[in-house]
């Protein structure tokens, strides 16, 4: 079960040709998490911002990352309750 975190984080991502973005790692609580797999992705618009959501796993837990394309900021929206 995911628990809300809503913390800004640092993310390493590959911005590919066209609109594709692929997060590769993120830092949270002074620990670097290598993203093993993006399990699902979706998008929605909030005001003037396009928000890109990524459900990712580091092999042990599930996380939801959000990229705000207008502000160019990453947020850890939620994490497995066991790691929060």
mmCIF file as gemmi writes it, N, C-alpha and C atoms, coordinates in Angstrom:
data_model
loop_
_atom_site.group_PDB
_atom_site.id
_atom_site.type_symbol
_atom_site.label_atom_id
_atom_site.label_alt_id
_atom_site.label_comp_id
_atom_site.label_asym_id
_atom_site.label_entity_id
_atom_site.label_seq_id
_atom_site.pdbx_PDB_ins_code
_atom_site.Cartn_x
_atom_site.Cartn_y
_atom_site.Cartn_z
_atom_site.occupancy
_atom_site.B_iso_or_equiv
_atom_site.pdbx_formal_charge
_atom_site.auth_seq_id
_atom_site.auth_asym_id
_atom_site.pdbx_PDB_model_num
ATOM 1 N N . UNK Axp A 1 ? 0.841 -1.177 0 1 0 ? 1 A 1
ATOM 2 C CA . UNK Axp A 1 ? 0 0 0 1 0 ? 1 A 1
ATOM 3 C C . UNK Axp A 1 ? 0.889 1.245 0 1 0 ? 1 A 1
ATOM 4 N N . UNK Axp A 2 ? 0.519 2.213 -0.832 1 0 ? 2 A 1
ATOM 5 C CA . UNK Axp A 2 ? 1.308 3.44 -0.927 1 0 ? 2 A 1
ATOM 6 C C . UNK Axp A 2 ? 0.84 4.459 0.099 1 0 ? 2 A 1
ATOM 7 N N . UNK Axp A 3 ? 1.823 5.185 0.631 1 0 ? 3 A 1
ATOM 8 C CA . UNK Axp A 3 ? 1.549 6.262 1.574 1 0 ? 3 A 1
ATOM 9 C C . UNK Axp A 3 ? 2.048 7.568 0.971 1 0 ? 3 A 1
ATOM 10 N N . UNK Axp A 4 ? 1.273 8.637 1.109 1 0 ? 4 A 1
ATOM 11 C CA . UNK Axp A 4 ? 1.665 9.937 0.549 1 0 ? 4 A 1
ATOM 12 C C . UNK Axp A 4 ? 2.926 10.46 1.214 1 0 ? 4 A 1
ATOM 13 N N . UNK Axp A 5 ? 3.824 11.005 0.392 1 0 ? 5 A 1
ATOM 14 C CA . UNK Axp A 5 ? 5.077 11.579 0.866 1 0 ? 5 A 1
ATOM 15 C C . UNK Axp A 5 ? 5.119 13.066 0.496 1 0 ? 5 A 1
ATOM 16 N N . UNK Axp A 6 ? 4.927 13.376 -0.761 1 0 ? 6 A 1
ATOM 17 C CA . UNK Axp A 6 ? 4.904 14.735 -1.309 1 0 ? 6 A 1
ATOM 18 C C . UNK Axp A 6 ? 6.142 15.555 -0.924 1 0 ? 6 A 1
ATOM 19 N N . UNK Axp A 7 ? 7.314 15.029 -1.291 1 0 ? 7 A 1
ATOM 20 C CA . UNK Axp A 7 ? 8.579 15.727 -1.056 1 0 ? 7 A 1
ATOM 21 C C . UNK Axp A 7 ? 9.272 15.965 -2.388 1 0 ? 7 A 1
ATOM 22 N N . UNK Axp A 8 ? 9.848 17.153 -2.558 1 0 ? 8 A 1
ATOM 23 C CA . UNK Axp A 8 ? 10.642 17.401 -3.754 1 0 ? 8 A 1
ATOM 24 C C . UNK Axp A 8 ? 11.921 16.595 -3.648 1 0 ? 8 A 1
ATOM 25 N N . UNK Axp A 9 ? 12.308 15.993 -4.781 1 0 ? 9 A 1
ATOM 26 C CA . UNK Axp A 9 ? 13.489 15.135 -4.802 1 0 ? 9 A 1
ATOM 27 C C . UNK Axp A 9 ? 14.322 15.449 -6.034 1 0 ? 9 A 1
ATOM 28 N N . UNK Axp A 10 ? 15.532 14.913 -6.029 1 0 ? 10 A 1
ATOM 29 C CA . UNK Axp A 10 ? 16.429 15.01 -7.177 1 0 ? 10 A 1
ATOM 30 C C . UNK Axp A 10 ? 16.321 13.706 -7.947 1 0 ? 10 A 1
ATOM 31 N N . UNK Axp A 11 ? 16.173 13.816 -9.28 1 0 ? 11 A 1
ATOM 32 C CA . UNK Axp A 11 ? 15.984 12.64 -10.13 1 0 ? 11 A 1
ATOM 33 C C . UNK Axp A 11 ? 16.954 12.706 -11.302 1 0 ? 11 A 1
ATOM 34 N N . UNK Axp A 12 ? 17.555 11.581 -11.631 1 0 ? 12 A 1
ATOM 35 C CA . UNK Axp A 12 ? 18.326 11.45 -12.855 1 0 ? 12 A 1
ATOM 36 C C . UNK Axp A 12 ? 17.415 10.836 -13.901 1 0 ? 12 A 1
ATOM 37 N N . UNK Axp A 13 ? 17.26 11.514 -15.023 1 0 ? 13 A 1
ATOM 38 C CA . UNK Axp A 13 ? 16.336 11.03 -16.052 1 0 ? 13 A 1
ATOM 39 C C . UNK Axp A 13 ? 16.946 11.21 -17.432 1 0 ? 13 A 1
ATOM 40 N N . UNK Axp A 14 ? 16.516 10.364 -18.343 1 0 ? 14 A 1
ATOM 41 C CA . UNK Axp A 14 ? 16.911 10.464 -19.742 1 0 ? 14 A 1
ATOM 42 C C . UNK Axp A 14 ? 15.735 11.086 -20.486 1 0 ? 14 A 1
ATOM 43 N N . UNK Axp A 15 ? 16.006 12.216 -21.128 1 0 ? 15 A 1
ATOM 44 C CA . UNK Axp A 15 ? 15.005 12.888 -21.945 1 0 ? 15 A 1
ATOM 45 C C . UNK Axp A 15 ? 15.296 12.484 -23.38 1 0 ? 15 A 1
ATOM 46 N N . UNK Axp A 16 ? 14.457 11.604 -23.904 1 0 ? 16 A 1
ATOM 47 C CA . UNK Axp A 16 ? 14.7 11.038 -25.225 1 0 ? 16 A 1
ATOM 48 C C . UNK Axp A 16 ? 14.15 11.892 -26.337 1 0 ? 16 A 1
ATOM 49 N N . UNK Axp A 17 ? 14.226 11.369 -27.534 1 0 ? 17 A 1
ATOM 50 C CA . UNK Axp A 17 ? 13.661 12.111 -28.658 1 0 ? 17 A 1
ATOM 51 C C . UNK Axp A 17 ? 12.149 12.247 -28.469 1 0 ? 17 A 1
ATOM 52 N N . UNK Axp A 18 ? 11.651 13.395 -28.87 1 0 ? 18 A 1
ATOM 53 C CA . UNK Axp A 18 ? 10.216 13.651 -28.692 1 0 ? 18 A 1
ATOM 54 C C . UNK Axp A 18 ? 9.898 13.905 -27.233 1 0 ? 18 A 1
ATOM 55 N N . UNK Axp A 19 ? 8.703 13.539 -26.824 1 0 ? 19 A 1
ATOM 56 C CA . UNK Axp A 19 ? 8.274 13.86 -25.461 1 0 ? 19 A 1
ATOM 57 C C . UNK Axp A 19 ? 8.625 12.798 -24.421 1 0 ? 19 A 1
ATOM 58 N N . UNK Axp A 20 ? 9.448 11.817 -24.75 1 0 ? 20 A 1
ATOM 59 C CA . UNK Axp A 20 ? 9.687 10.725 -23.806 1 0 ? 20 A 1
ATOM 60 C C . UNK Axp A 20 ? 10.665 11.123 -22.698 1 0 ? 20 A 1
ATOM 61 N N . UNK Axp A 21 ? 10.321 10.727 -21.483 1 0 ? 21 A 1
ATOM 62 C CA . UNK Axp A 21 ? 11.17 10.928 -20.305 1 0 ? 21 A 1
ATOM 63 C C . UNK Axp A 21 ? 11.24 9.587 -19.591 1 0 ? 21 A 1
ATOM 64 N N . UNK Axp A 22 ? 12.457 9.201 -19.192 1 0 ? 22 A 1
ATOM 65 C CA . UNK Axp A 22 ? 12.635 7.932 -18.501 1 0 ? 22 A 1
ATOM 66 C C . UNK Axp A 22 ? 13.478 8.158 -17.242 1 0 ? 22 A 1
ATOM 67 N N . UNK Axp A 23 ? 12.852 8.147 -16.039 1 0 ? 23 A 1
ATOM 68 C CA . UNK Axp A 23 ? 13.64 8.301 -14.808 1 0 ? 23 A 1
ATOM 69 C C . UNK Axp A 23 ? 14.529 7.079 -14.588 1 0 ? 23 A 1
ATOM 70 N N . UNK Axp A 24 ? 15.757 7.343 -14.149 1 0 ? 24 A 1
ATOM 71 C CA . UNK Axp A 24 ? 16.749 6.282 -13.973 1 0 ? 24 A 1
ATOM 72 C C . UNK Axp A 24 ? 17.091 6.069 -12.497 1 0 ? 24 A 1
ATOM 73 N N . UNK Axp A 25 ? 17.155 7.134 -11.728 1 0 ? 25 A 1
ATOM 74 C CA . UNK Axp A 25 ? 17.424 7.051 -10.293 1 0 ? 25 A 1
ATOM 75 C C . UNK Axp A 25 ? 16.823 8.266 -9.602 1 0 ? 25 A 1
ATOM 76 N N . UNK Axp A 26 ? 16.678 8.182 -8.263 1 0 ? 26 A 1
ATOM 77 C CA . UNK Axp A 26 ? 16.254 9.341 -7.479 1 0 ? 26 A 1
ATOM 78 C C . UNK Axp A 26 ? 16.881 9.275 -6.096 1 0 ? 26 A 1
ATOM 79 N N . UNK Axp A 27 ? 17.092 10.452 -5.52 1 0 ? 27 A 1
ATOM 80 C CA . UNK Axp A 27 ? 17.616 10.569 -4.15 1 0 ? 27 A 1
ATOM 81 C C . UNK Axp A 27 ? 16.454 10.869 -3.219 1 0 ? 27 A 1
ATOM 82 N N . UNK Axp A 28 ? 16.398 10.128 -2.118 1 0 ? 28 A 1
ATOM 83 C CA . UNK Axp A 28 ? 15.375 10.382 -1.097 1 0 ? 28 A 1
ATOM 84 C C . UNK Axp A 28 ? 15.944 9.975 0.245 1 0 ? 28 A 1
ATOM 85 N N . UNK Axp A 29 ? 15.846 10.882 1.205 1 0 ? 29 A 1
ATOM 86 C CA . UNK Axp A 29 ? 16.362 10.646 2.559 1 0 ? 29 A 1
ATOM 87 C C . UNK Axp A 29 ? 17.826 10.245 2.534 1 0 ? 29 A 1
ATOM 88 N N . UNK Axp A 30 ? 18.588 10.988 1.763 1 0 ? 30 A 1
ATOM 89 C CA . UNK Axp A 30 ? 20.032 10.818 1.634 1 0 ? 30 A 1
ATOM 90 C C . UNK Axp A 30 ? 20.419 9.419 1.146 1 0 ? 30 A 1
ATOM 91 N N . UNK Axp A 31 ? 19.544 8.802 0.366 1 0 ? 31 A 1
ATOM 92 C CA . UNK Axp A 31 ? 19.83 7.498 -0.218 1 0 ? 31 A 1
ATOM 93 C C . UNK Axp A 31 ? 19.463 7.527 -1.697 1 0 ? 31 A 1
ATOM 94 N N . UNK Axp A 32 ? 20.342 6.99 -2.513 1 0 ? 32 A 1
ATOM 95 C CA . UNK Axp A 32 ? 20.1 6.937 -3.952 1 0 ? 32 A 1
ATOM 96 C C . UNK Axp A 32 ? 19.388 5.624 -4.286 1 0 ? 32 A 1
ATOM 97 N N . UNK Axp A 33 ? 18.279 5.735 -5.013 1 0 ? 33 A 1
ATOM 98 C CA . UNK Axp A 33 ? 17.49 4.575 -5.417 1 0 ? 33 A 1
ATOM 99 C C . UNK Axp A 33 ? 17.614 4.403 -6.928 1 0 ? 33 A 1
ATOM 100 N N . UNK Axp A 34 ? 18.185 3.299 -7.354 1 0 ? 34 A 1
ATOM 101 C CA . UNK Axp A 34 ? 18.261 2.991 -8.782 1 0 ? 34 A 1
ATOM 102 C C . UNK Axp A 34 ? 16.912 2.43 -9.206 1 0 ? 34 A 1
ATOM 103 N N . UNK Axp A 35 ? 16.337 3.013 -10.231 1 0 ? 35 A 1
ATOM 104 C CA . UNK Axp A 35 ? 15.03 2.561 -10.706 1 0 ? 35 A 1
ATOM 105 C C . UNK Axp A 35 ? 15.24 1.329 -11.578 1 0 ? 35 A 1
ATOM 106 N N . UNK Axp A 36 ? 14.678 0.241 -11.129 1 0 ? 36 A 1
ATOM 107 C CA . UNK Axp A 36 ? 14.792 -1.017 -11.853 1 0 ? 36 A 1
ATOM 108 C C . UNK Axp A 36 ? 13.794 -1.088 -12.998 1 0 ? 36 A 1
ATOM 109 N N . UNK Axp A 37 ? 12.599 -0.514 -12.764 1 0 ? 37 A 1
ATOM 110 C CA . UNK Axp A 37 ? 11.557 -0.617 -13.777 1 0 ? 37 A 1
ATOM 111 C C . UNK Axp A 37 ? 10.502 0.47 -13.58 1 0 ? 37 A 1
ATOM 112 N N . UNK Axp A 38 ? 10.043 1.045 -14.679 1 0 ? 38 A 1
ATOM 113 C CA . UNK Axp A 38 ? 8.867 1.911 -14.662 1 0 ? 38 A 1
ATOM 114 C C . UNK Axp A 38 ? 7.684 0.992 -14.925 1 0 ? 38 A 1
ATOM 115 N N . UNK Axp A 39 ? 6.806 0.833 -13.935 1 0 ? 39 A 1
ATOM 116 C CA . UNK Axp A 39 ? 5.711 -0.12 -14.066 1 0 ? 39 A 1
ATOM 117 C C . UNK Axp A 39 ? 4.476 0.479 -14.725 1 0 ? 39 A 1
ATOM 118 N N . UNK Axp A 40 ? 4.319 1.792 -14.614 1 0 ? 40 A 1
ATOM 119 C CA . UNK Axp A 40 ? 3.158 2.453 -15.218 1 0 ? 40 A 1
ATOM 120 C C . UNK Axp A 40 ? 3.456 3.934 -15.318 1 0 ? 40 A 1
ATOM 121 N N . UNK Axp A 41 ? 2.883 4.589 -16.315 1 0 ? 41 A 1
ATOM 122 C CA . UNK Axp A 41 ? 3.033 6.037 -16.454 1 0 ? 41 A 1
ATOM 123 C C . UNK Axp A 41 ? 1.724 6.624 -16.94 1 0 ? 41 A 1
ATOM 124 N N . UNK Axp A 42 ? 1.434 7.837 -16.482 1 0 ? 42 A 1
ATOM 125 C CA . UNK Axp A 42 ? 0.247 8.544 -16.927 1 0 ? 42 A 1
ATOM 126 C C . UNK Axp A 42 ? 0.493 10.034 -16.784 1 0 ? 42 A 1
ATOM 127 N N . UNK Axp A 43 ? -0.403 10.837 -17.314 1 0 ? 43 A 1
ATOM 128 C CA . UNK Axp A 43 ? -0.245 12.292 -17.275 1 0 ? 43 A 1
ATOM 129 C C . UNK Axp A 43 ? -1.584 12.944 -17.03 1 0 ? 43 A 1
ATOM 130 N N . UNK Axp A 44 ? -1.514 14.142 -16.463 1 0 ? 44 A 1
ATOM 131 C CA . UNK Axp A 44 ? -2.712 14.964 -16.354 1 0 ? 44 A 1
ATOM 132 C C . UNK Axp A 44 ? -2.297 16.426 -16.31 1 0 ? 44 A 1
ATOM 133 N N . UNK Axp A 45 ? -3.254 17.285 -16.556 1 0 ? 45 A 1
ATOM 134 C CA . UNK Axp A 45 ? -2.989 18.725 -16.562 1 0 ? 45 A 1
ATOM 135 C C . UNK Axp A 45 ? -3.583 19.337 -15.307 1 0 ? 45 A 1
ATOM 136 N N . UNK Axp A 46 ? -2.765 20.136 -14.619 1 0 ? 46 A 1
ATOM 137 C CA . UNK Axp A 46 ? -3.192 20.865 -13.42 1 0 ? 46 A 1
ATOM 138 C C . UNK Axp A 46 ? -2.913 22.338 -13.675 1 0 ? 46 A 1
ATOM 139 N N . UNK Axp A 47 ? -3.961 23.105 -13.957 1 0 ? 47 A 1
ATOM 140 C CA . UNK Axp A 47 ? -3.762 24.51 -14.312 1 0 ? 47 A 1
ATOM 141 C C . UNK Axp A 47 ? -3.02 24.607 -15.622 1 0 ? 47 A 1
ATOM 142 N N . UNK Axp A 48 ? -1.863 25.275 -15.599 1 0 ? 48 A 1
ATOM 143 C CA . UNK Axp A 48 ? -1.038 25.427 -16.802 1 0 ? 48 A 1
ATOM 144 C C . UNK Axp A 48 ? 0.052 24.369 -16.907 1 0 ? 48 A 1
ATOM 145 N N . UNK Axp A 49 ? 0.122 23.46 -15.952 1 0 ? 49 A 1
ATOM 146 C CA . UNK Axp A 49 ? 1.229 22.502 -15.903 1 0 ? 49 A 1
ATOM 147 C C . UNK Axp A 49 ? 0.801 21.115 -16.355 1 0 ? 49 A 1
ATOM 148 N N . UNK Axp A 50 ? 1.651 20.5 -17.159 1 0 ? 50 A 1
ATOM 149 C CA . UNK Axp A 50 ? 1.498 19.096 -17.5 1 0 ? 50 A 1
ATOM 150 C C . UNK Axp A 50 ? 2.264 18.302 -16.446 1 0 ? 50 A 1
ATOM 151 N N . UNK Axp A 51 ? 1.583 17.414 -15.736 1 0 ? 51 A 1
ATOM 152 C CA . UNK Axp A 51 ? 2.207 16.582 -14.714 1 0 ? 51 A 1
ATOM 153 C C . UNK Axp A 51 ? 2.339 15.162 -15.253 1 0 ? 51 A 1
ATOM 154 N N . UNK Axp A 52 ? 3.569 14.658 -15.234 1 0 ? 52 A 1
ATOM 155 C CA . UNK Axp A 52 ? 3.86 13.304 -15.701 1 0 ? 52 A 1
ATOM 156 C C . UNK Axp A 52 ? 4.091 12.417 -14.482 1 0 ? 52 A 1
ATOM 157 N N . UNK Axp A 53 ? 3.307 11.386 -14.344 1 0 ? 53 A 1
ATOM 158 C CA . UNK Axp A 53 ? 3.388 10.468 -13.209 1 0 ? 53 A 1
ATOM 159 C C . UNK Axp A 53 ? 4.11 9.195 -13.637 1 0 ? 53 A 1
ATOM 160 N N . UNK Axp A 54 ? 4.948 8.68 -12.751 1 0 ? 54 A 1
ATOM 161 C CA . UNK Axp A 54 ? 5.679 7.443 -13.011 1 0 ? 54 A 1
ATOM 162 C C . UNK Axp A 54 ? 5.567 6.546 -11.782 1 0 ? 54 A 1
ATOM 163 N N . UNK Axp A 55 ? 5.022 5.355 -11.952 1 0 ? 55 A 1
ATOM 164 C CA . UNK Axp A 55 ? 5.073 4.336 -10.906 1 0 ? 55 A 1
ATOM 165 C C . UNK Axp A 55 ? 6.347 3.546 -11.176 1 0 ? 55 A 1
ATOM 166 N N . UNK Axp A 56 ? 7.255 3.541 -10.2 1 0 ? 56 A 1
ATOM 167 C CA . UNK Axp A 56 ? 8.567 2.91 -10.401 1 0 ? 56 A 1
ATOM 168 C C . UNK Axp A 56 ? 8.881 1.982 -9.234 1 0 ? 56 A 1
ATOM 169 N N . UNK Axp A 57 ? 9.803 1.068 -9.49 1 0 ? 57 A 1
ATOM 170 C CA . UNK Axp A 57 ? 10.295 0.208 -8.422 1 0 ? 57 A 1
ATOM 171 C C . UNK Axp A 57 ? 11.82 0.187 -8.446 1 0 ? 57 A 1
ATOM 172 N N . UNK Axp A 58 ? 12.388 0.083 -7.259 1 0 ? 58 A 1
ATOM 173 C CA . UNK Axp A 58 ? 13.838 -0.085 -7.145 1 0 ? 58 A 1
ATOM 174 C C . UNK Axp A 58 ? 14.184 -1.551 -6.888 1 0 ? 58 A 1
ATOM 175 N N . UNK Axp A 59 ? 13.198 -2.405 -7.061 1 0 ? 59 A 1
ATOM 176 C CA . UNK Axp A 59 ? 13.399 -3.837 -6.833 1 0 ? 59 A 1
ATOM 177 C C . UNK Axp A 59 ? 12.918 -4.297 -5.48 1 0 ? 59 A 1
ATOM 178 N N . UNK Axp A 60 ? 12.716 -3.357 -4.55 1 0 ? 60 A 1
ATOM 179 C CA . UNK Axp A 60 ? 12.236 -3.73 -3.216 1 0 ? 60 A 1
ATOM 180 C C . UNK Axp A 60 ? 10.961 -2.996 -2.826 1 0 ? 60 A 1
ATOM 181 N N . UNK Axp A 61 ? 10.723 -1.826 -3.39 1 0 ? 61 A 1
ATOM 182 C CA . UNK Axp A 61 ? 9.549 -1.038 -3.023 1 0 ? 61 A 1
ATOM 183 C C . UNK Axp A 61 ? 8.993 -0.326 -4.252 1 0 ? 61 A 1
ATOM 184 N N . UNK Axp A 62 ? 7.757 0.134 -4.136 1 0 ? 62 A 1
ATOM 185 C CA . UNK Axp A 62 ? 7.1 0.857 -5.21 1 0 ? 62 A 1
ATOM 186 C C . UNK Axp A 62 ? 6.996 2.331 -4.82 1 0 ? 62 A 1
ATOM 187 N N . UNK Axp A 63 ? 7.218 3.224 -5.804 1 0 ? 63 A 1
ATOM 188 C CA . UNK Axp A 63 ? 7.189 4.668 -5.581 1 0 ? 63 A 1
ATOM 189 C C . UNK Axp A 63 ? 6.405 5.33 -6.704 1 0 ? 63 A 1
ATOM 190 N N . UNK Axp A 64 ? 5.828 6.495 -6.408 1 0 ? 64 A 1
ATOM 191 C CA . UNK Axp A 64 ? 5.22 7.315 -7.446 1 0 ? 64 A 1
ATOM 192 C C . UNK Axp A 64 ? 5.979 8.625 -7.542 1 0 ? 64 A 1
ATOM 193 N N . UNK Axp A 65 ? 6.552 8.891 -8.711 1 0 ? 65 A 1
ATOM 194 C CA . UNK Axp A 65 ? 7.268 10.128 -8.976 1 0 ? 65 A 1
ATOM 195 C C . UNK Axp A 65 ? 6.412 10.987 -9.889 1 0 ? 65 A 1
ATOM 196 N N . UNK Axp A 66 ? 6.47 12.31 -9.691 1 0 ? 66 A 1
ATOM 197 C CA . UNK Axp A 66 ? 5.757 13.234 -10.57 1 0 ? 66 A 1
ATOM 198 C C . UNK Axp A 66 ? 6.748 14.268 -11.084 1 0 ? 66 A 1
ATOM 199 N N . UNK Axp A 67 ? 6.72 14.48 -12.399 1 0 ? 67 A 1
ATOM 200 C CA . UNK Axp A 67 ? 7.514 15.538 -13.019 1 0 ? 67 A 1
ATOM 201 C C . UNK Axp A 67 ? 6.57 16.648 -13.452 1 0 ? 67 A 1
ATOM 202 N N . UNK Axp A 68 ? 6.804 17.858 -12.925 1 0 ? 68 A 1
ATOM 203 C CA . UNK Axp A 68 ? 6.029 19.032 -13.304 1 0 ? 68 A 1
ATOM 204 C C . UNK Axp A 68 ? 6.771 19.702 -14.452 1 0 ? 68 A 1
ATOM 205 N N . UNK Axp A 69 ? 6.22 19.583 -15.654 1 0 ? 69 A 1
ATOM 206 C CA . UNK Axp A 69 ? 6.935 20.074 -16.838 1 0 ? 69 A 1
ATOM 207 C C . UNK Axp A 69 ? 7.01 21.595 -16.889 1 0 ? 69 A 1
ATOM 208 N N . UNK Axp A 70 ? 6.113 22.277 -16.248 1 0 ? 70 A 1
ATOM 209 C CA . UNK Axp A 70 ? 6.161 23.745 -16.247 1 0 ? 70 A 1
ATOM 210 C C . UNK Axp A 70 ? 7.262 24.263 -15.322 1 0 ? 70 A 1
ATOM 211 N N . UNK Axp A 71 ? 7.297 23.723 -14.097 1 0 ? 71 A 1
ATOM 212 C CA . UNK Axp A 71 ? 8.294 24.168 -13.112 1 0 ? 71 A 1
ATOM 213 C C . UNK Axp A 71 ? 9.584 23.371 -13.185 1 0 ? 71 A 1
ATOM 214 N N . UNK Axp A 72 ? 9.587 22.292 -13.953 1 0 ? 72 A 1
ATOM 215 C CA . UNK Axp A 72 ? 10.725 21.389 -14.094 1 0 ? 72 A 1
ATOM 216 C C . UNK Axp A 72 ? 11.206 20.88 -12.74 1 0 ? 72 A 1
ATOM 217 N N . UNK Axp A 73 ? 10.241 20.416 -11.949 1 0 ? 73 A 1
ATOM 218 C CA . UNK Axp A 73 ? 10.513 19.878 -10.622 1 0 ? 73 A 1
ATOM 219 C C . UNK Axp A 73 ? 9.998 18.449 -10.516 1 0 ? 73 A 1
ATOM 220 N N . UNK Axp A 74 ? 10.715 17.645 -9.74 1 0 ? 74 A 1
ATOM 221 C CA . UNK Axp A 74 ? 10.302 16.28 -9.445 1 0 ? 74 A 1
ATOM 222 C C . UNK Axp A 74 ? 9.811 16.202 -8.009 1 0 ? 74 A 1
ATOM 223 N N . UNK Axp A 75 ? 8.759 15.413 -7.81 1 0 ? 75 A 1
ATOM 224 C CA . UNK Axp A 75 ? 8.207 15.179 -6.474 1 0 ? 75 A 1
ATOM 225 C C . UNK Axp A 75 ? 8.05 13.683 -6.258 1 0 ? 75 A 1
ATOM 226 N N . UNK Axp A 76 ? 8.442 13.228 -5.071 1 0 ? 76 A 1
ATOM 227 C CA . UNK Axp A 76 ? 8.091 11.87 -4.658 1 0 ? 76 A 1
ATOM 228 C C . UNK Axp A 76 ? 6.709 11.985 -4.049 1 0 ? 76 A 1
ATOM 229 N N . UNK Axp A 77 ? 5.714 11.556 -4.776 1 0 ? 77 A 1
ATOM 230 C CA . UNK Axp A 77 ? 4.322 11.691 -4.345 1 0 ? 77 A 1
ATOM 231 C C . UNK Axp A 77 ? 3.951 10.655 -3.305 1 0 ? 77 A 1
ATOM 232 N N . UNK Axp A 78 ? 4.414 9.413 -3.504 1 0 ? 78 A 1
ATOM 233 C CA . UNK Axp A 78 ? 4.04 8.33 -2.591 1 0 ? 78 A 1
ATOM 234 C C . UNK Axp A 78 ? 5.099 7.239 -2.618 1 0 ? 78 A 1
ATOM 235 N N . UNK Axp A 79 ? 5.104 6.451 -1.544 1 0 ? 79 A 1
ATOM 236 C CA . UNK Axp A 79 ? 6.046 5.326 -1.429 1 0 ? 79 A 1
ATOM 237 C C . UNK Axp A 79 ? 5.366 4.204 -0.681 1 0 ? 79 A 1
ATOM 238 N N . UNK Axp A 80 ? 5.875 2.982 -0.858 1 0 ? 80 A 1
ATOM 239 C CA . UNK Axp A 80 ? 5.365 1.856 -0.076 1 0 ? 80 A 1
ATOM 240 C C . UNK Axp A 80 ? 5.371 2.22 1.393 1 0 ? 80 A 1
ATOM 241 N N . UNK Axp A 81 ? 4.286 1.919 2.076 1 0 ? 81 A 1
ATOM 242 C CA . UNK Axp A 81 ? 4.157 2.279 3.493 1 0 ? 81 A 1
ATOM 243 C C . UNK Axp A 81 ? 5.288 1.678 4.338 1 0 ? 81 A 1
ATOM 244 N N . UNK Axp A 82 ? 5.848 0.562 3.913 1 0 ? 82 A 1
ATOM 245 C CA . UNK Axp A 82 ? 6.912 -0.094 4.672 1 0 ? 82 A 1
ATOM 246 C C . UNK Axp A 82 ? 8.224 0.686 4.675 1 0 ? 82 A 1
ATOM 247 N N . UNK Axp A 83 ? 8.434 1.572 3.681 1 0 ? 83 A 1
ATOM 248 C CA . UNK Axp A 83 ? 9.694 2.318 3.611 1 0 ? 83 A 1
ATOM 249 C C . UNK Axp A 83 ? 9.557 3.765 4.069 1 0 ? 83 A 1
ATOM 250 N N . UNK Axp A 84 ? 8.333 4.206 4.337 1 0 ? 84 A 1
ATOM 251 C CA . UNK Axp A 84 ? 8.125 5.609 4.743 1 0 ? 84 A 1
ATOM 252 C C . UNK Axp A 84 ? 8.484 5.797 6.185 1 0 ? 84 A 1
